[in-house]
Amino acid sequence: MTLPVGLDLTDRRVVVVGGGPAALPGIVALVGAQAAVHVIAPWVCEDAAALVATGEVAWTERDYAGSVDLDGAWLALAASGDVAVDEAVRADAVATRLWCLDATAALPATARVSTPDGTVDVAVHAGNDAVLARGVARSVGGLLAGGQVDTRRRTRRTGAGWVALVGGGPGDDGLLTVRGRELLASADVVVLDRLAPRAVVDALPADVQVIDVGKSPGRHALPQERINDLLVDLALAGRSVVRLKGGDPYVLGRGGEERLACQAQGIRVEVVPGVSSAVAVPAAAGIPVTQRGVARGFTVVTGHDELPEVPAGTDHTVVLLMGVGRLARSAQALMDAGRPASCPVAIVERGFSPNQRVTIGTLRDIAERAASVGVENPAVVVVGDVVRLSPHWGSQHLSR
């Protein structure tokens, strides 16, 4: 009967007898385990030679010389491909009470996910059926990467926890990153923004605490300073915290303020980028923010404040986030700065949702058009010639 065990081989000498294709999977696995790998073989294959060249593997270029070659080793791998040599390695290892792996028996296939509390490794051994083992490991790895396995810490933490600032993308759960899903599966508290993807949170275990601090125009459940304090307090209490935001946490998401507040208290912080609505939501409406021959650059600004100076040419795209409330003033400011009144404008509401809506106009009339159809946040406003590339431009029959 086989007993699965985990070996910490970090910086520990492991002897591999053989350097050909049969030995290569074991060599690669041992290098991945950060072992001090020493290959003894008269020749090595090309991939093994590359590891020797980078210093990741030491190589003694000769035949196996007996048990003396195993001195100081924590583990041996018999993988020469020569039955007699491999049997001699195994016999010498048994005589010195050294664990020895046989390359003719399949090495365990592995799956791994990294959490702020450490790595979770899963090894699959299926006798000599390496194909089956790899298939099962891939399936388990997919579940881990998809956040479908609860990887929360189970032992009591004696010190501070951690905070992960995770960008949830523009709202579609499918646009949340793999790393974001991994961290959600490791969290026991999720601090949620209004525009963060909700379905992925609803699928978390029932005992995960969800705190909604979402802000909307005229309604701030918690001011930003209180949110900063909340993240700090939770982490100092030993909790594993995901701060889940819409879009990207560093694109007008105040993620930098939250990171600094946590780090000032010695709390570990990981930042996971998200697909920014500034680029993704226009794309959902068929509008690229840049296009050769149309626009060579773009500027993203908040629509809450007075607009900063931006290039006046219509070949430079301006993207306004949450800009509905000040739309008329922003349009006038852009015209005052030199943009023509005929400059195309698109407003994309509720991007990537089933009820996404696009309103087309120009700087001259976009505020009136938006008011007439009742445009509301969340919305992304796109200003520039790229708007003409959207199928909505022609469908709304604008003539300028």
ABEGO torsion letter per residue (X at the ends): XBBBBBBBABGBBBBBBEABAAAAAAAAAAAAAGBBBBBBBABBBAAAAAAAAAGABBBBBBBBAEAAAABGBABBBBAAGBAAAAAAAAAAAAAAGBBBBBAABBBBBBBBBBBAAEBBBBBBBBEABAAAAAAAAAAAAAAAAAGABBABBABBBABBBBBBBBBAEAGBAAABBAAAAAAAAABABBBBBAABBAAAAAABBAABBBBBABBBBGBBABBAAAAAAAAAAAAAAGBBBBBBBBEBAABGAGAAAAAAAAAAAGBBBBBBBBBBAAAAAAAAAGBBABBBGABABBBBBBAABBBBBBBABAABBBBBBGAAAAAAAAAAAAAAAGBBAABBBBBBBGBGBAABBBBBBBAAAAAAAAAAAGBBOBBBBBBEAAAAABAAAAAAGBBX
